[in-house]
């Protein structure tokens, strides 16, 4: 019986957008062991980037003293990505639909919508000690 392959990567970053280039390198290394197509790679990269940018800007308020933790678990035919900030949390039910006429021209407010559209499942757990966005992708 063949042993099931599993990759688990945990990285902690300061609230700096420079970490986004490292995300692509990490996902490329996972793709070598768990091959998935260019479209799926793009979806995973864009959704993860959106979650990290939200964690830096909205969660940590660009505070360089606060961390963003990215945990990636690749196993069987699934990649699970958790992005955690050290912010004060928020109420996800207050997010507006970016597709409505009053929001369609706004330059911001699409991150969570994009994450939900590109991932196979998304959950958000938020509280006074931070927010965790959990995304799952079938590969």
TIFI-694339 format. One line per 10 residues: number of its first residue (from 1); their letters; for each residue x negated, y negated, z of N, C-alpha, C. Coordinates in pm, 1 decimal, decimal comma. Layout:
NUM> A> X:Y:Z:X:Y:Z:X:Y:Z ~ ... $
//
This chain:
1> XXXXXXXXXX> -83,6:117,8:0,0:0,0:0,0:0,0:-89,0:-125,5:0,0 ~ -55,3:-217,7:-90,2:-134,4:-339,3:-104,8:-103,6:-437,0:9,3 ~ -210,2:-492,6:67,1:-195,2:-591,0:174,6:-140,1:-721,1:117,8 ~ -43,1:-776,6:187,4:15,7:-902,0:141,5:-80,2:-1016,7:172,4 ~ -97,1:-1102,1:75,0:-185,5:-1217,6:85,5:-112,5:-1331,7:155,8 ~ -185,6:-1403,5:239,9:-130,4:-1520,1:308,2:-240,5:-1624,3:323,5 ~ -204,5:-1748,6:294,2:-295,6:-1861,3:314,7:-225,7:-1958,2:408,7 ~ -298,9:-2003,2:509,3:-245,8:-2105,2:599,1:-352,0:-2213,7:615,1 ~ -313,8:-2334,9:580,6:-405,7:-2448,2:586,2:-340,7:-2556,6:671,1 ~ -414,9:-2607,3:768,3:-366,5:-2718,3:850,1:-471,1:-2828,6:843,0 $
11> XXXXXXXXXX> -426,4:-2947,0:804,8:-516,3:-3061,8:797,6:-453,3:-3177,8:873,9 ~ -535,8:-3246,9:949,2:-491,2:-3365,3:1021,3:-564,9:-3484,1:961,3 ~ -489,1:-3586,2:926,5:-544,6:-3703,7:860,6:-508,9:-3829,2:938,8 ~ -590,7:-3933,1:923,3:-550,2:-4064,0:972,7:-447,1:-4118,6:875,2 ~ -377,2:-4222,1:914,7:-274,0:-4280,5:828,3:-339,2:-4360,9:716,6 ~ -394,0:-4290,3:619,5:-466,9:-4351,6:508,9:-425,2:-4281,6:379,7 ~ -383,6:-4358,7:282,3:-335,5:-4301,5:155,8:-443,9:-4226,5:78,5 ~ -570,0:-4240,6:118,6:-678,3:-4170,3:50,0:-662,4:-4018,2:61,0 ~ -589,4:-3973,4:161,0:-572,7:-3829,6:179,6:-495,1:-3765,7:65,4 ~ -423,7:-3844,3:-11,4:-341,2:-3789,7:-118,9:-425,9:-3716,6:-222,8 $
21> XXXXXXXXXX> -545,5:-3765,2:-251,8:-632,1:-3695,7:-347,6:-673,3:-3558,8:-292,6 ~ -688,4:-3547,8:-162,3:-723,8:-3419,1:-102,7:-608,7:-3318,5:-112,2 ~ -485,1:-3369,4:-110,6:-369,3:-3280,6:-123,6:-373,8:-3203,8:-255,5 ~ -409,2:-3274,1:-361,9:-415,7:-3208,9:-492,9:-521,5:-3098,9:-493,4 ~ -635,6:-3123,9:-430,1:-741,0:-3022,8:-421,8:-694,1:-2899,9:-344,0 ~ -624,9:-2923,3:-232,3:-573,9:-2812,9:-150,4:-473,6:-2729,9:-229,5 ~ -380,3:-2796,0:-297,0:-278,7:-2724,0:-374,4:-340,3:-2649,4:-492,4 ~ -442,9:-2706,9:-552,8:-512,1:-2638,1:-662,3:-578,1:-2511,0:-610,7 ~ -637,6:-2515,4:-492,1:-701,2:-2394,7:-436,6:-597,5:-2287,0:-406,2 ~ -479,5:-2327,2:-363,6:-372,1:-2229,7:-337,3:-323,2:-2168,9:-468,3 $
31> XXXXXXXXXX> -316,4:-2251,9:-571,3:-268,1:-2204,1:-700,8:-358,8:-2093,9:-758,0 ~ -484,8:-2093,1:-721,2:-575,6:-1989,1:-769,0:-537,9:-1851,3:-714,2 ~ -486,8:-1845,6:-591,8:-448,2:-1717,7:-530,9:-301,1:-1684,7:-550,1 ~ -219,3:-1786,0:-564,6:-75,3:-1769,6:-584,4:-36,7:-1845,2:-711,3 ~ -63,8:-1786,7:-827,5:-40,5:-1860,2:-952,6:106,3:-1903,5:-969,8 ~ 122,6:-2029,7:-1003,5:253,4:-2081,9:-1039,5:232,1:-2187,2:-1146,7 ~ 333,6:-2212,3:-1226,0:321,5:-2297,2:-1344,1:295,2:-2443,5:-1314,6 ~ 262,3:-2516,4:-1422,0:232,0:-2659,2:-1411,7:350,6:-2739,3:-1358,6 ~ 471,3:-2704,5:-1403,0:589,9:-2777,1:-1357,0:608,7:-2760,3:-1206,7 ~ 593,6:-2638,7:-1157,0:609,7:-2612,6:-1014,2:498,2:-2683,5:-936,0 $
41> XXXXXXXXXX> 375,2:-2678,8:-989,0:264,3:-2748,6:-924,3:296,2:-2897,2:-912,0 ~ 344,3:-2955,7:-1019,7:378,6:-3097,6:-1021,1:487,3:-3128,0:-917,1 ~ 591,3:-3044,8:-912,6:699,3:-3065,9:-815,9:648,1:-3060,1:-672,6 ~ 562,3:-2962,0:-643,9:507,1:-2947,3:-509,0:419,4:-3066,9:-474,8 ~ 335,2:-3108,6:-568,4:245,9:-3222,1:-544,2:324,0:-3351,4:-522,5 ~ 422,9:-3377,7:-605,6:500,8:-3501,6:-593,6:579,9:-3502,3:-462,7 ~ 646,2:-3391,7:-429,8:724,7:-3385,8:-306,3:635,3:-3402,4:-183,2 ~ 520,7:-3336,6:-183,6:427,6:-3346,5:-70,6:372,7:-3488,1:-58,3 ~ 338,0:-3548,3:-170,9:288,9:-3685,8:-171,8:394,1:-3781,1:-116,1 ~ 519,1:-3763,8:-157,0:627,4:-3848,6:-105,4:640,9:-3833,4:46,0 $
51> XXXXXXXXXX> 633,5:-3709,6:94,5:646,0:-3685,4:238,9:530,6:-3749,6:315,2 ~ 410,3:-3741,1:260,9:292,9:-3799,5:326,4:301,1:-3952,0:325,6 ~ 339,3:-4010,6:213,9:353,4:-4156,7:206,8:459,1:-4204,3:307,4 ~ 572,1:-4132,6:315,3:674,5:-4167,9:414,2:619,2:-4159,1:556,2 ~ 540,2:-4054,2:584,0:483,2:-4036,2:717,8:390,0:-4152,2:752,4 ~ 308,9:-4193,7:655,7:214,5:-4303,2:678,8:288,1:-4436,2:695,9 ~ 375,8:-4467,1:599,2:439,0:-4599,6:597,0:552,1:-4613,2:698,3 ~ 647,0:-4521,3:693,8:767,6:-4534,9:775,1:750,3:-4473,6:914,1 ~ 684,9:-4359,0:921,9:665,6:-4294,3:1051,0:560,0:-4363,6:1133,9 ~ 438,9:-4365,2:1081,6:325,4:-4420,0:1156,3:305,7:-4569,7:1138,0 $
61> XXXXXXXXXX> 387,8:-4631,9:1055,1:380,6:-4777,4:1031,8:239,4:-4822,0:994,0 ~ 169,8:-4739,6:915,1:33,6:-4767,3:867,2:-68,6:-4783,4:979,9 ~ -38,6:-4730,8:1097,7:-128,1:-4740,9:1213,1:-242,4:-4640,3:1197,1 ~ -367,2:-4687,6:1179,5:-479,9:-4596,0:1158,1:-510,5:-4508,1:1280,1 ~ -453,6:-4541,6:1395,7:-474,1:-4459,9:1515,4:-381,3:-4338,1:1517,8 ~ -276,8:-4342,1:1435,7:-180,4:-4232,0:1432,8:-216,3:-4133,9:1321,5 ~ -185,2:-4008,6:1344,8:-221,6:-3900,1:1252,9:-102,0:-3851,8:1171,6 ~ -134,8:-3796,0:1056,5:-40,4:-3721,6:974,1:-96,8:-3580,6:965,2 ~ -15,4:-3482,7:1000,9:-57,6:-3343,3:993,8:16,1:-3275,1:879,9 ~ -59,6:-3207,4:794,7:-3,4:-3132,1:683,2:-36,5:-2985,6:705,5 $
71> XXXXXXXXXX> 67,4:-2903,1:707,9:49,9:-2759,2:724,0:109,6:-2691,6:601,6 ~ 28,5:-2607,8:536,9:72,5:-2537,2:416,2:58,3:-2387,7:441,1 ~ 166,5:-2315,9:417,7:165,0:-2170,3:431,1:211,4:-2112,2:298,0 ~ 124,2:-2036,4:235,3:157,7:-1968,1:110,5:160,3:-1818,7:140,2 ~ 271,4:-1755,9:110,0:286,5:-1613,9:139,1:391,2:-1556,0:44,6 ~ 360,6:-1438,2:-8,9:450,4:-1372,2:-103,2:484,2:-1466,9:-217,1 ~ 608,4:-1504,8:-230,8:649,7:-1591,1:-341,9:701,5:-1726,0:-291,7 ~ 645,0:-1770,6:-178,6:691,3:-1894,6:-118,1:574,4:-1979,7:-69,6 ~ 588,5:-2110,1:-89,7:496,2:-2206,1:-29,3:580,6:-2295,4:60,4 ~ 539,4:-2301,6:186,0:607,5:-2385,2:284,2:511,0:-2497,3:323,0 $
81> XXXXXXXXXX> 560,3:-2620,1:320,1:476,4:-2735,0:353,8:547,6:-2817,0:460,4 ~ 475,3:-2844,4:569,2:527,6:-2926,7:676,6:441,0:-3051,9:686,5 ~ 504,8:-3166,7:688,5:435,2:-3294,4:702,6:489,2:-3360,3:829,0 ~ 397,9:-3387,5:921,7:438,8:-3440,6:1052,1:370,2:-3574,1:1080,3 ~ 449,2:-3670,4:1129,6:391,9:-3799,0:1168,5:403,7:-3816,7:1319,2 ~ 349,5:-3927,6:1368,1:354,4:-3958,9:1511,3:438,3:-4083,6:1536,6 ~ 538,3:-4103,7:1453,1:623,8:-4221,6:1466,1:731,1:-4203,1:1572,1 ~ 829,6:-4291,3:1567,7:936,9:-4291,9:1667,3:1063,1:-4224,4:1617,3 ~ 1056,7:-4158,7:1502,3:1173,2:-4089,2:1448,8:1270,5:-4183,0:1381,2 ~ 1370,5:-4123,3:1316,8:1475,2:-4200,9:1250,6:1597,5:-4112,3:1235,6 $
91> XXXXXXXXXX> 1707,4:-4171,2:1199,8:1831,4:-4096,9:1181,1:1848,8:-4069,2:1031,4 ~ 1824,8:-3944,2:987,8:1835,8:-3913,7:844,1:1974,4:-3940,7:785,6 ~ 2077,3:-3942,3:869,9:2212,1:-3966,6:817,2:2229,9:-4111,7:771,1 ~ 2136,3:-4199,1:807,3:2146,5:-4339,6:765,9:2083,3:-4364,7:628,5 ~ 2020,2:-4261,6:571,6:1957,6:-4279,7:439,7:2065,6:-4300,9:334,1 ~ 2045,1:-4400,8:251,9:2141,7:-4431,4:147,8:2110,2:-4352,5:21,1 ~ 2212,3:-4325,7:-56,9:2195,9:-4254,7:-183,2:2137,3:-4351,8:-286,0 ~ 2015,4:-4322,2:-335,9:1952,6:-4416,1:-430,4:2021,7:-4420,3:-566,7 ~ 2119,7:-4332,5:-589,3:2188,3:-4328,3:-719,8:2310,6:-4418,7:-725,0 ~ 2353,0:-4473,8:-612,2:2472,3:-4559,3:-612,7:2439,3:-4693,1:-678,3 $
101> XXXXXXXXXX> 2541,4:-4758,8:-734,4:2517,0:-4885,8:-805,5:2442,8:-4990,8:-721,9 ~ 2474,6:-5000,5:-592,8:2408,8:-5103,2:-510,2:2263,3:-5068,6:-477,6 ~ 2222,9:-4942,9:-497,7:2086,1:-4901,0:-465,8:2000,8:-4867,8:-588,3 ~ 2062,2:-4858,2:-702,6:1993,2:-4807,3:-821,9:1872,8:-4892,7:-862,3 ~ 1876,5:-5022,0:-838,2:1766,9:-5109,3:-878,9:1665,5:-5136,1:-767,9 ~ 1689,2:-5082,4:-649,9:1595,1:-5101,9:-539,9:1465,4:-5028,0:-568,0 ~ 1355,0:-5089,8:-528,4:1223,4:-5030,7:-553,5:1185,8:-4925,0:-451,5 ~ 1256,8:-4917,6:-341,1:1224,3:-4824,3:-232,6:1346,5:-4739,5:-200,0 ~ 1324,8:-4638,8:-114,3:1438,1:-4561,8:-65,4:1468,1:-4434,4:-141,8 ~ 1371,2:-4385,4:-218,8:1394,4:-4264,5:-298,3:1316,7:-4142,0:-249,5 $
111> XXXXXXXXXX> 1225,2:-4161,4:-153,5:1134,0:-4054,3:-113,0:1202,0:-3925,7:-69,2 ~ 1292,0:-3934,5:28,3:1359,3:-3813,7:78,1:1445,3:-3752,6:-31,8 ~ 1511,3:-3836,1:-111,8:1591,7:-3787,0:-223,6:1504,6:-3706,1:-320,3 ~ 1388,0:-3758,9:-355,4:1296,4:-3690,3:-447,2:1249,1:-3558,1:-386,0 ~ 1213,4:-3560,9:-258,7:1168,4:-3438,9:-190,7:1276,8:-3330,6:-198,4 ~ 1400,6:-3367,8:-169,3:1511,1:-3271,2:-170,8:1536,9:-3218,0:-311,9 ~ 1521,5:-3303,2:-411,4:1544,3:-3261,0:-549,9:1435,7:-3165,7:-599,5 ~ 1312,2:-3188,6:-558,9:1200,4:-3109,7:-611,3:1174,2:-2980,4:-533,7 ~ 1214,8:-2973,6:-408,1:1190,4:-2852,0:-329,3:1312,1:-2760,8:-335,7 ~ 1289,2:-2633,8:-302,4:1400,6:-2538,9:-300,5:1482,5:-2552,3:-173,1 $
121> XXXXXXXXXX> 1419,8:-2596,2:-65,8:1492,5:-2631,8:55,9:1410,8:-2732,9:133,8 ~ 1482,6:-2817,9:206,9:1418,7:-2924,3:284,9:1491,0:-2937,0:417,7 ~ 1413,9:-2954,8:524,1:1475,0:-2988,5:652,7:1392,3:-3099,6:716,5 ~ 1460,4:-3180,9:794,8:1395,8:-3292,1:863,0:1430,4:-3282,2:1010,9 ~ 1326,9:-3272,2:1092,2:1344,8:-3272,5:1237,0:1276,1:-3397,9:1288,0 ~ 1351,7:-3482,1:1357,6:1298,1:-3610,7:1397,9:1335,3:-3643,0:1541,4 ~ 1245,2:-3714,6:1606,2:1268,3:-3752,3:1745,1:1170,7:-3860,1:1786,8 ~ 1168,5:-3891,8:1914,2:1085,5:-4000,6:1966,4:935,4:-3976,7:1949,6 ~ 895,2:-3850,9:1930,1:751,5:-3822,1:1917,0:710,5:-3795,7:1772,2 ~ 800,1:-3823,0:1678,0:763,7:-3807,3:1537,7:867,1:-3734,1:1456,2 $
131> XXXXXXXXX> 834,1:-3717,8:1329,8:922,3:-3651,8:1234,1:844,6:-3542,0:1163,2 ~ 911,7:-3429,4:1139,8:854,8:-3321,4:1060,3:945,7:-3299,6:939,7 ~ 888,2:-3311,9:821,6:959,1:-3279,4:698,2:907,6:-3143,1:654,5 ~ 998,7:-3046,8:644,9:963,2:-2909,7:605,8:1022,3:-2883,1:467,7 ~ 933,3:-2849,8:375,2:973,8:-2821,9:237,5:937,1:-2677,8:203,9 ~ 1023,0:-2614,0:127,7:994,6:-2477,4:84,8:1009,4:-2470,0:-66,3 ~ 914,3:-2401,5:-127,8:911,9:-2386,9:-273,0:900,2:-2239,2:-307,7 ~ 985,1:-2191,5:-393,8:974,8:-2054,8:-444,3:880,2:-2056,2:-563,4 ~ 782,0:-1965,0:-559,3:685,1:-1961,4:-670,2:688,2:-1827,5:-739,4 $
//
